Amino acid sequence: MQESTTIFLSPPTIQHILENSGQATASLLQDLTTGIAKLEALLLSYHFQSRERVFNVSVDERSITVNADGNGHFTAVYMIGVFNACADIDHTDATRMKIDLDVKNFETGETVLTGELAYERGPDEL
């Protein structure tokens, strides 16, 4: 299983990426922070099956890399939590995930964010 979502980068960010300028990282961070809800939804899809919640999502600025072709990656840092009052479970843990980014259309800013590949266990044989 590998989840992805689409966001739209601002024209200044696209320009910085195309010019491969030093401002591309800061500009990209700002766009990712603005669209943090989409990133949170992407991360939640990895934890939904185990009924974990995702919160305090942020982007590690030092991890952002992007080239002039619009390909790159960054690390999402977030908390996962499980709460079940009946079973007396209240657990939170900090975690991170590498997210790949790919600018699909430089004119519109359409960018696909793709999470890590999570292997799924197949059914056991009897």
Sequence and secondary structure as in RCSB ss.txt:
>XXXX:A:sequence
MQESTTIFLSPPTIQHILENSGQATASLLQDLTTGIAKLEALLLSYHFQSRERVFNVSVDERSITVNADGNGHFT
AVYMIGVFNACADIDHTDATRMKIDLDVKNFETGETVLTGELAYERGPDEL
>XXXX:A:secstr
   EEEEE  HHHHHHHHHT TTHHHHHHHHHHHTHHHHHHHHHHHHTTTT EEEEEEEEEEEEEE TTSEEEEE
EEEEEEEEETTTTEEEEEEEEEEEEEEEEETTTTEEEEE            
